[in-house]
Amino acid sequence: MARGGFNQRDLDKWAKGLVKGMNKSLERAARQNPSRVPVTFEGSTAASAVSGSEAIESSAYLARLLLWLGAHTQQRPGATADVTRFVEEFQLEDEDPKVLALQLEQYGLVNISRSLAGTPDVYLTDEGRIVVRRLKNLQKDRAARLRHTIDAFLRWLYDTAGDQTPVAPALFLATPGSYFAGAEISGTELRQALAHLAENNLIEHIDTDPATVAITPQGVSCALAGGSVQDHTNQQRPGDNITFHIGENTGNIAANSRDFTMNATTNKDGIDPAAVVMLARALRQAAPVLELPEDEALEFTQLATRLETEAASGSPDPGRLQRWGNSVIGILNSPVVSGALGSVLAAYTGTVLPGLPSA
């Protein structure tokens, strides 16, 4: 199995090749797993994290339920609809219709007609009708659909194979994440998303038959950052002015470096957990800019995550923080890192974690 980069000229051809056999792959997977592959992107148990009706568009089940309720309202104005019928119609065996109804009620999109029978009978509110119209319009927004596909695929790939295990991208089309505003993502949209992710070195092609993809260290860093892929790709490139805003400005530790401004809050009496969290986030933000080799980039990102997790644990172990911080500085001071940013980050690490050799 050989891993290879992408030739810009052949990029679109490769992406088309990945998607070409998707229908056969999905049919084969359905025969082998008739009860569906239990890959989870989001579901009703995670929907409490969805805040406001604007996030409904990325929630496959809630968006589809709203559209289903909208169609029911047109057919039977004024009548309530039993959400259990929706769950049965779409074969969502793992979903609780009462929970789905409560989520929409929480957003003010439906009212629940509570009866002695306990069935989740609901009807759309005025706000719900507005969101239904909005979802229908969003389904026609090609740019919004592609942005969702790019973000959803990378997140799914990280959740499924964050260790860089090769995965068939067609499997994504069998997950809830492959819906936007209640409509299915097409193979063409997935192809475009794969091309975009590959062009920005967030995924890589694995030379297998059929072709597979794996997440890259930069892709891992992007997924861990929590923002959108667009945010990640819009970051300034090496050589541009890069500013890290971290805590209060108690001194510019990059004063002797060109094109860098880094503000940090530190505790001179010892290790400040809050400052370590800020340090970890800065390291993760800087990882793509450092252009480290693949192994070092993955290790660097993992070290930053360990630092943040330990510092935020409530009772951080200074020994662990010092050990991981020393490893971070070792990478930053290694020959694979060029330019001023490495030395700036090394100095910052030594400031936040006193006693480490920053140079």
N, C-alpha and C positions, 0 to 999 in steps of 0.2 A: 504494500500500500504506500503510495508516494504522495507526499504533500507538495503542493506547488502554488506559486503566486499566480496572479491574473495578468494576462496580456490585455491591455485596454481594448485592443482591436477585436479580441475574441471573447470579451466579457459577455456581451449580449448573446452570442451563440451558445456559450456555456450555460447561461441561465435558462435559455429556451430548452436546452437538452435536459436540464434537471426536471423541468415541469412536463416534458413531453409524455412521459409514461405514468403520470400521476393517477389517472383514472384506473389503470390496471393495478397499480400498487395498492390503491385504496380498496378496490374490489377484493384483491387477494387478502388484505388485512381484515376486511369485514368477514370473509369466509373463515379465516382462522380465528377471529375473535368476534363472534356474532353479538356478544354483549357489549361491544365497543372497547376500544383501548382506553383505560382509565387514566389518560393524561389530563392533568388539571392545570388550567390557566387561571380561571376564576370561576366561582360558583356562588351559590346563595350563601354559603357559610362565610365567604370572604366579602360579601357585598356590603357589610357594615362599614368597610373602608371606603366605599364609594360615597362621596359627599356631594349632594346636590344633583339636580336633574341633568346638568351638563355632562356628568360622568356616565349617565345611562347609555349613551351611544357606544361605549366600550364594554358594556355588560351584555353579553350575548343573550342570557335568559330574560333579563328584565326588559331589554329593548324589544325582543320578540314578543314577550307577554303584552307589552303596551300596544304593539301593532295588532296583535290578536284581539285585544280588547277594543281597539279602534274599529276593526272590521265587524266585531260583534255588535257594537253600538250602532253602526250603520244599518245592519240587518234588523236589529231589534231595539229601536230607540227606547230609552227609559227602563229597559230590563237589565237585571243584574246578570253577571256571568260567573260561573263556578270555575275558579282557577284550577281545580283538580282536572277538569276536562282539558285544559291547556297542557298540563304535565303529561297526561295520557296520550294526547294527540301527537306530541313531539317526542314521546318515549323518553322522558327525563326521569327515569326511575329513582335516581338518587336525590332528586329535588323535592323539598317539602312545599306543597302549594300554599300552606298557611304562612310560611316564612316569606315566600315570594310576595304574597299579598301584603304582608306587614311592611316589607321593604318599600313597596310602592306607596303605601299609605303614609309611611314616615316621610317620604319626599313630597307628600301632598298631591300625588298624581291620581289616587283612587280613594274612594270611601268604601269601607267594608260594611256590608249588611250582616251584622252578627245575629245568627239564629240559634235556636236550641239545638239544631242538628250539628252545628259546629262546622259546617262547610264554609270555605272561604269565598263567599259570594261578594263580588265587588262591582262597582261601576265607576267610570271615569269622572274625574272632576274637570272643571274648566281648564285648570293647569295641565291636567293629563292630556286633554284634547290638543292643547298647544304643543306639548312635547311630541305627541304622535305626528303632528304636521312637521315639526322640526326634524324628526327622525327620517321621514320620507324625503325631505329636502336634502338631508345629509347623505342619504344613499346615492344621490346624484353628484356629490362633491368628490371628484376624482382625487384631488390633492389630499383631502382629509382621509379618504379611504386608504391611500398609499401610505400616508404618515402612520396611520393606525397599524397597517400591515407590517411596516418596518419595525415599529416599536414592539408590537405583539410577538412577531417572530423571534426577535432577538431575546426577549424576555423568556419565551417558551424554550428556546434553544439553551439558554443558561440554566433554567430550571430542570430541563431534561438531561442535559449533558454538559454541565459547567466544567467538567474535567477534560473537555476537548475530545470526548468520544465522538466519532463520526455518526451522524444521524441522517436518515432520509428526510429531506425537507417536506415531502408530500404528507408525512404524518401530521404536520401542523394543520392541514386542512380538515382533520378529524377532531379538532379541539374547539372549545368554546371561543378561544381567541381569534378564530378564523371568521368571526362575524363582526361587522361594524354597522351600527345603527340598525341592528336586527336583520341585516342582509349578509349573505355569504360572500366571503372574499373569493375572487376568481383566480384561476391558475395564472392568468396574465398578470394580475396584481402581485401575486406571490413571486413570479419571475422578476418583475421590476424591483420588488423589495430585495430579493437575493442579489441582484446586480448592484443595487445601491450599497448594501452592506458589504459586499465583496470589494467594491471600489474604494471604500473607506477602511478596508482592512479590519473589519469587525467579524467577518467569517472568512473561512478559506475552503477552497474546493479540495476534496479528497478523491484521488483517482481510483475509484472503485466501480464496480458494475453491479447494480446501477449506481450512478454518482451520488455521493453524500457530501455533507458539509460539516464543519466543526467550528466552534467558536474560537476566536483568537484571544490572546492576552488583552489586546485592546478592547475586544468585545466584552470580555469579562469585566474590565475596568468600567466600560460604559454601562453595563447592566448594574454593577454595584453602586455606581454614582446615583442611580435613582431618577435621573432626568430622562429626557427624550433623546433619541439618536440624533435628532436635528440639533439639540443643544450641544451634544458631543462633537459633531462634525463642524459646528460653527466656531469651535474654540480656535484661538489664534495659533498659528503654526510657529515652529522654531524660528527665531530671528525677529518675530514681532514683539511688541511690548506686552509683557504678561504681568498682570497684577493679581495677587492673592489677597483677599480681604479676610483676615482671620482675627476675630475678637477686636479688642480696642487697639488703637495705635499707641504702643508704648515704646516705639523705636523701629527704625527701618534696618532690619538685619541684613539687607542686601545693599547697603549704602555704597559698598565698594565694587559692586557689580553693575554692568551695563544693562539697561532695558528691563530691570526687574524692580518691583516694589512689593514688599511683603511685610504686612503688619501683624504682630503677634503679641499676645498677652502671656506672660510667664510668671511663675512663682519662684522667686530666688531662694526661698526657704526650703525647697524640695520639689517633688513632682506634683504638678497641678493636673488632676485628671481632666478638667475641662480643656486645658491647653493641649494635652495629649490627643484628645478627640479632634481638636482643630488641626493639630499636626497631621494626624492620620488622614483627614479629609483633604488636606493640601497635598499630601503625598499621592493620594489616589487621583486627585485632579491633575497632577503633574505627570503621572505615569505615561500617558500617550505622547507627551511632548518630549520626554527623555529619549524616546526611540530605542529602548533597550532590546537586546536579543530576546527571543521568545521565552526561554526558560527564566531569564532574569526578570523579565517583565511580569510574568506570572507570580514568581516568588515575591517581587516587590509589592504587587497589589495585595497578595495574601498577608504579607507582614503588616501593611497598613491596616487591613481589616482586623487582624489580631490585636494591634495596638488600640484601635477604636473600641473593640468589643471588651477588652480587658479594662480599659480606662472607664468605660461606662457601666461596668459591672457593679459598682457601689463599694467594692473593697478590692481595688486593683493590687496586684502583686508587683512591687517595685522591681523584683528580680527579673520577672518576665518582661516587663517594659524595657528594662535596661538591656536584656539579651536581644530582644527583637529590634530595639533601637540601634544597637551596635551592628546588627545585620544590615539594617537599612543604610547606615553610614558606610558600611563596607561596600555595598553596591554603588552608592552615590560617588564614592571615591575610587571606584575601579576604572580601568582604562576604557571600558565600554561606554562610559558616560562622558560626553564632551560638552563644552560650553559652560557658561556661568551658572546655569540653573542647578546643576548637580552640587556645586560647592555651596550655593545659597541654601539649598535644602539640607545639606549636611550640617551647615552652621546652625540652621533653625532647629534641627533635631537635637544637636548638642546643647542648645539653649533650653529647650523644653525638657530634655532628659539630662540634667547636669551630671558631669562625670564621664561622659562619653567623649572619645576622641573625634572631634568634628573635622579634622583635617589630617 
